[in-house]
Amino acid sequence: MSWTNERVELLKKLWSDGLSASQIAGELGGVTRNAVIGKVHRLGLSGRAKTSNSSAKPRRPRTSTASPGSSPKRAPQQPQSIGATALKADIDQAPVVAVKPNLERLPELVVPISQRASILTLTERTCKWPIGDPATDDFYFCGRQSDAGVPYCAHHCKIAYQPVADRRRERKSIARAS
């Protein structure tokens, strides 16, 4: 599509009438909203007439029902969705319960000091399971031998990779308990 003199004149007229770029693109046909915006910018059109039938709603002034000196009690506001609602928050959902791995069946792993690894000593074949708080000096990685293609040793793989059936079973038991 090329900008002919007739189309440019029509664009200028519609722009000065206050139509939006989307409306102008629909009126012209064969151009996008962004193409209209670009052409308006290149032409240097800036002043626009205000439309009388604006779709914006006038704002209501805030009214205060509380007496002076007291704080108004408001109900907690729920999130509002404006526009597309495909990702709208579903308020009526049941609360999500975090499922913690069942560590009771796995004994505590004590990593000898000689096997502990820092970020600088990790390799492809060392366990990268973090132990401790990274903000402290006694933070380290497990450092034990790991299988090829797996970031953790056998013990930490049991913690990190739990079967789906076990997770579902634990989630149901936690939901029943609460």
Buried (B, 14 or more C-beta within 10 A) or exposed (E): EEBEEEBEEBBBEBBEEBBBBEBBBEBBEEBEBEBBBEBBEEEEEEEEEEEEEEEEEEEEEEEEEEEEEEEEEEEEEEEEEEEEEEEEEEEEEEEEEEBEBEEEEEEEBEBEEEBBBEEEEBEEEBBBBEBEEEEEEEBBBBBBEBEEEBBBBEBBBBBEEBEEEEEEEBBEEEEEEE
